[in-house]
Amino acid sequence: MKEQTEIGKLKEGRYVVIEEEPCKILGIATSKPGKHGAAKSRIDAVGIFDGVKRSIVQPVSAKTYVPIVERKSAQVISISGATVQFMDIKDFDMFELTITEEEASKLEAGTEVPYISSMGKKKLDN
């Protein structure tokens, strides 16, 4: 899920959708309005799920999307190599995530772990 807002209302540390990927804003640089144009904002961000750096330059008054990022808890159900099966604590939704062998070795069946959910994607909250 995502909602619409103006570029000028975004702040560092918040989230924005760039190239259909939810991203955390690292920095915002705003230029002054020119003789014939509006003030522009350059937003540098990093993808929450893929870690790829992205940036956009748009007028301050332009509209953009902000992802709804939820922090939730899940219980580890089973671990099979790098694939871990989880169950959401609140709505009992079952899902699987593929994580590194190192992360999987730290998990134990029956323990609760925090995770992030946004735009249909999930990842462990480190």
Contacts in CASP RR format, 6 or more apart in sequence:
PFRMAT RR
TARGET T0000
AUTHOR 0000-0000-0000
METHOD contacts of the structure
MODEL  1
MKEQTEIGKLKEGRYVVIEEEPCKILGIATSKPGKHGAAKSRIDAVGIFD
GVKRSIVQPVSAKTYVPIVERKSAQVISISGATVQFMDIKDFDMFELTIT
EEEASKLEAGTEVPYISSMGKKKLDN
1 67 0 8 1.000
1 68 0 8 1.000
1 119 0 8 1.000
2 17 0 8 1.000
2 22 0 8 1.000
2 65 0 8 1.000
2 66 0 8 1.000
2 67 0 8 1.000
2 68 0 8 1.000
2 119 0 8 1.000
3 65 0 8 1.000
3 66 0 8 1.000
3 68 0 8 1.000
4 63 0 8 1.000
4 64 0 8 1.000
4 65 0 8 1.000
4 66 0 8 1.000
5 63 0 8 1.000
5 64 0 8 1.000
5 65 0 8 1.000
5 66 0 8 1.000
6 60 0 8 1.000
6 61 0 8 1.000
6 62 0 8 1.000
6 63 0 8 1.000
6 64 0 8 1.000
7 41 0 8 1.000
7 43 0 8 1.000
7 58 0 8 1.000
7 59 0 8 1.000
7 60 0 8 1.000
7 61 0 8 1.000
7 62 0 8 1.000
7 63 0 8 1.000
7 64 0 8 1.000
8 30 0 8 1.000
8 41 0 8 1.000
8 60 0 8 1.000
8 61 0 8 1.000
10 16 0 8 1.000
10 25 0 8 1.000
10 28 0 8 1.000
10 41 0 8 1.000
10 43 0 8 1.000
10 64 0 8 1.000
10 66 0 8 1.000
11 25 0 8 1.000
11 28 0 8 1.000
12 25 0 8 1.000
12 26 0 8 1.000
12 27 0 8 1.000
12 28 0 8 1.000
13 24 0 8 1.000
13 25 0 8 1.000
13 26 0 8 1.000
14 24 0 8 1.000
14 25 0 8 1.000
14 66 0 8 1.000
15 22 0 8 1.000
15 23 0 8 1.000
15 24 0 8 1.000
15 25 0 8 1.000
15 48 0 8 1.000
15 66 0 8 1.000
15 67 0 8 1.000
15 69 0 8 1.000
15 118 0 8 1.000
16 22 0 8 1.000
16 23 0 8 1.000
16 25 0 8 1.000
16 43 0 8 1.000
16 45 0 8 1.000
16 56 0 8 1.000
16 64 0 8 1.000
16 65 0 8 1.000
16 66 0 8 1.000
16 67 0 8 1.000
17 23 0 8 1.000
17 64 0 8 1.000
17 65 0 8 1.000
17 66 0 8 1.000
17 67 0 8 1.000
17 119 0 8 1.000
18 43 0 8 1.000
18 45 0 8 1.000
18 47 0 8 1.000
18 54 0 8 1.000
18 55 0 8 1.000
18 56 0 8 1.000
19 54 0 8 1.000
20 119 0 8 1.000
21 47 0 8 1.000
21 48 0 8 1.000
21 49 0 8 1.000
21 50 0 8 1.000
21 52 0 8 1.000
21 54 0 8 1.000
22 47 0 8 1.000
22 48 0 8 1.000
22 49 0 8 1.000
22 67 0 8 1.000
22 69 0 8 1.000
22 118 0 8 1.000
22 119 0 8 1.000
22 121 0 8 1.000
23 45 0 8 1.000
23 46 0 8 1.000
23 47 0 8 1.000
23 48 0 8 1.000
23 54 0 8 1.000
24 45 0 8 1.000
24 46 0 8 1.000
24 47 0 8 1.000
24 48 0 8 1.000
25 43 0 8 1.000
25 44 0 8 1.000
25 45 0 8 1.000
26 44 0 8 1.000
26 45 0 8 1.000
26 46 0 8 1.000
26 53 0 8 1.000
27 43 0 8 1.000
27 44 0 8 1.000
27 45 0 8 1.000
28 41 0 8 1.000
28 42 0 8 1.000
28 43 0 8 1.000
28 44 0 8 1.000
29 41 0 8 1.000
29 42 0 8 1.000
29 44 0 8 1.000
30 39 0 8 1.000
30 40 0 8 1.000
30 41 0 8 1.000
30 42 0 8 1.000
30 60 0 8 1.000
31 39 0 8 1.000
31 40 0 8 1.000
31 41 0 8 1.000
31 42 0 8 1.000
32 39 0 8 1.000
33 39 0 8 1.000
38 59 0 8 1.000
38 60 0 8 1.000
38 61 0 8 1.000
39 59 0 8 1.000
39 60 0 8 1.000
40 57 0 8 1.000
40 58 0 8 1.000
40 59 0 8 1.000
40 60 0 8 1.000
41 57 0 8 1.000
41 58 0 8 1.000
41 59 0 8 1.000
41 60 0 8 1.000
42 55 0 8 1.000
42 56 0 8 1.000
42 57 0 8 1.000
43 55 0 8 1.000
43 56 0 8 1.000
43 57 0 8 1.000
43 58 0 8 1.000
44 53 0 8 1.000
44 54 0 8 1.000
44 55 0 8 1.000
45 53 0 8 1.000
45 54 0 8 1.000
45 55 0 8 1.000
46 52 0 8 1.000
46 53 0 8 1.000
46 54 0 8 1.000
47 53 0 8 1.000
47 54 0 8 1.000
48 69 0 8 1.000
48 116 0 8 1.000
48 118 0 8 1.000
48 121 0 8 1.000
48 123 0 8 1.000
49 118 0 8 1.000
49 121 0 8 1.000
49 123 0 8 1.000
56 64 0 8 1.000
58 64 0 8 1.000
67 118 0 8 1.000
67 119 0 8 1.000
68 118 0 8 1.000
69 116 0 8 1.000
69 117 0 8 1.000
69 118 0 8 1.000
70 116 0 8 1.000
70 117 0 8 1.000
70 118 0 8 1.000
71 114 0 8 1.000
71 115 0 8 1.000
71 116 0 8 1.000
71 125 0 8 1.000
72 88 0 8 1.000
72 89 0 8 1.000
72 90 0 8 1.000
72 114 0 8 1.000
72 115 0 8 1.000
72 116 0 8 1.000
72 117 0 8 1.000
73 88 0 8 1.000
73 89 0 8 1.000
73 90 0 8 1.000
73 112 0 8 1.000
73 113 0 8 1.000
73 114 0 8 1.000
73 115 0 8 1.000
74 86 0 8 1.000
74 87 0 8 1.000
74 88 0 8 1.000
74 89 0 8 1.000
74 95 0 8 1.000
74 112 0 8 1.000
74 113 0 8 1.000
74 114 0 8 1.000
74 115 0 8 1.000
75 86 0 8 1.000
75 87 0 8 1.000
75 89 0 8 1.000
75 110 0 8 1.000
75 111 0 8 1.000
75 112 0 8 1.000
75 113 0 8 1.000
76 84 0 8 1.000
76 85 0 8 1.000
76 86 0 8 1.000
76 107 0 8 1.000
76 108 0 8 1.000
76 109 0 8 1.000
76 110 0 8 1.000
76 111 0 8 1.000
76 112 0 8 1.000
76 113 0 8 1.000
77 85 0 8 1.000
77 86 0 8 1.000
77 87 0 8 1.000
77 94 0 8 1.000
77 109 0 8 1.000
77 110 0 8 1.000
78 84 0 8 1.000
78 85 0 8 1.000
78 109 0 8 1.000
79 85 0 8 1.000
79 104 0 8 1.000
79 107 0 8 1.000
79 108 0 8 1.000
79 109 0 8 1.000
81 101 0 8 1.000
81 104 0 8 1.000
82 98 0 8 1.000
82 99 0 8 1.000
82 100 0 8 1.000
82 101 0 8 1.000
82 104 0 8 1.000
83 96 0 8 1.000
83 97 0 8 1.000
83 98 0 8 1.000
84 96 0 8 1.000
84 97 0 8 1.000
84 98 0 8 1.000
84 99 0 8 1.000
84 104 0 8 1.000
84 107 0 8 1.000
85 94 0 8 1.000
85 95 0 8 1.000
85 96 0 8 1.000
86 94 0 8 1.000
86 95 0 8 1.000
86 96 0 8 1.000
86 97 0 8 1.000
86 113 0 8 1.000
86 115 0 8 1.000
87 93 0 8 1.000
87 94 0 8 1.000
88 94 0 8 1.000
88 95 0 8 1.000
89 112 0 8 1.000
95 122 0 8 1.000
97 115 0 8 1.000
97 122 0 8 1.000
97 123 0 8 1.000
97 124 0 8 1.000
99 124 0 8 1.000
103 124 0 8 1.000
107 113 0 8 1.000
113 124 0 8 1.000
113 125 0 8 1.000
114 124 0 8 1.000
114 125 0 8 1.000
115 122 0 8 1.000
115 123 0 8 1.000
115 124 0 8 1.000
115 125 0 8 1.000
116 122 0 8 1.000
116 123 0 8 1.000
116 124 0 8 1.000
116 125 0 8 1.000
END
